[in-house]
Amino acid sequence: MKRILQNSFIFSIPILFGAGIIWYLYKEQDMSKIRSVLDSGIDWKWILLSLLFMILSHVLRAYRWKMQFKTLGINPSLHDLTNSVFGNYGVNLVFPRLGEICRFNYVAKKHKLPFTTVLGTVISERIFDVMCISLITIITFFLQRKVFFAFFKEHPTLADTLSKVFLSPWLYVGNVALILFVNLYRKTII
């Protein structure tokens, strides 16, 4: 019984906190206008479909994280990893960027894993994310060159700033230093 009360208390805190935030944001708004928009101006099928895809993306992110753990010979449950991903976003709503720390701290404590191991999986996940986003950006740029060039023609100061960034030797020195650091760090661990 004590555990049920404790879990109820733990789950009610975020709900009450969220309700308080919503009340604070909308306390001075005309609720009749909001209700009329919600009743007439929204196709709820699209909201529910987007909610389904959002939940699926979080579960897939947890599954990807599980695959990383599997390569290390660790097998945390998908349920715990999914909870940590959802908790990550929940904490980020209140304290931006603190969610990542809570995410890997939760998994490390729940499964009694070394903190550095779980942190390493999160860092490698972020590196992979950056590589994927960079690749998508490069592909998009080459597929939509005409649009980008027209935009840069209309905004020459932006084009000049970007060319200074990409032609700066510090960009390449920093990238080489980062690659060397990662290789050195990787060799000391292995």
N, C-alpha and C positions, 0 to 999 in steps of 0.2 A: 504493500500500500504506500509505503514511504517513497519507493522508487517511482510509482505512478504519479504521485504528487510532485516529486522533483522533476520528472520529465514534463509534466504539464506546465510547471513554472518556467522551465527552460524554453519550451516552445511558445509560451504566451508572451514572453518578453519581446521577441522580434515583431510579433503581430501587433502588440500594443504600441511599440515604437513606430512601426509603419503607419498605423492608424493616426498616431500623434502627428507624424510628418504630413500626412494627407490633410488632416484637419488644419494644421498650421498654414499650409500652402493655399487652401481653398476657403478659409474662414471668411474672407471678405468678398467672395465671389457670389454672384446671383445664382443660387441653386436651381431656380426654375429654368434659366437659360441653359445651364449645363444639362439638366434633365431632358429638355426638348431636343438638344443636339444628340444626346445619347439615344433617345427614342426614335428620332427620325433620320439623322444624318449619318448613321454608321451601319455598315454591313458587317454584322457580327461574325459571319462565316469566315471572313478574311482575318479578323482578329484571332479567332480560335485556330485557324490554320497556321498563322504566324506563331502563335503560342506553341503549337505542336512542333513546329520546326525548331523553335528556340530550345525546347526541352530536348529534342533529338540531338541538337548540336552540343548541348552540355553533356549528354550521355556519351556521345561519340568522343568528346574531348576526354572524358574519364576513361573510356575504353582505350584510347591512344596512350594515355598515361599508364594504364594497366600493362600494355604491351611493353612499355619501357621498363617497368618493374620486372616483367617476366624475363627480359634479357639479363637481369641481375640475379635471377633465381629467387625473386621475392614474389609472393602471390597475394597481394591484398585484394579484398572483395571489390567487385565492381560497384556494389551498393555504397561502400564506404568512400570510394573514390568519387562517385557521383555526388554524394552528400558534400564532400569537400569542395567540389567545383561549384555547386549551388551556394554553399556557404561563402566561398570566395567572392561571388558576385554580390551576395547580401551584405557582407562586410564592406565591400568597395562602395556600396551606396552611401554608407555612413562615413567611412574613413577611406578615401581613395588610396589605392595601392597597398593597403594593409591586408587586403583579402588574400593576396598571394602568400604572405607570411603565415596567415591563419590556415591556409589550405595545406601547405606542406607540414606545418606544425601539427595539425589534426591527424594527418596520416602517420607521421612519425610516432606520435604518442599512442595512437590507437593500435598500431601494429608493432610497437616497440622496435622501431627501425632507427638506425643512426641518422641524426639530423642531416649530416653532410651528404649522405646517400640520397635522401629525399630531395634535398636542395639541388643536388646535381641533376636529378631527373627534371626538375622544374627549369633549370638553366638550359639544359639541352633542348627542352621543349620550346623555350623562347627563341633559341638560336634557330631551330627548325622553322618556327613561325616567321622569323625575320627573313630567312632564305626564301620561303614560299611567297611572302608578300613582295619581296624584291623581284622574284621571277615573274609574278603576275604583273607588277608595275612595268617591267621591261617589255613583256609581251604586249601589254596594253599600249605602251608608247609606240611600239613598232607597228601595231595594227591600226592605230589612230594618229599616225604622224601628221596628217593634214590638219586635223583638229588642233593638235598641240601647236603646230607651227603658226596657224592662224591666231591662236590665243597669244602666243609669244610676240607676234607681230603687233597685236593690239596693246600689249603690255611690255614694252621694251625694257623697262627698269627691272622687271622680274626676270626677264631673259638674261640681262647683264649680271644680276645677282647670282642666278643659278650657274652661269658660265664661270664666274669667279670661284664659286664653291667647287665645281668639278675640275677646274684647272689649278686649284690651290695645291701646292706640294704637301701641305699639312694633312690633307685628306688621305693621300697615299702613304705618307709616313705613319699616320695613325693606324691605317688598315694593316700595314706590314707589321707594326709593333703589336697590334692585337693578335694577328696570326701567330707571331713568334711567341707571345705570351701564352696563348692557348696551347701551342705545341709543347712549350716548356712545362707548363702546368700538367698537361696530359702525361708527359713522360715521367714526371715525378710521382704521379699517382700509380701508374702502371709499373 
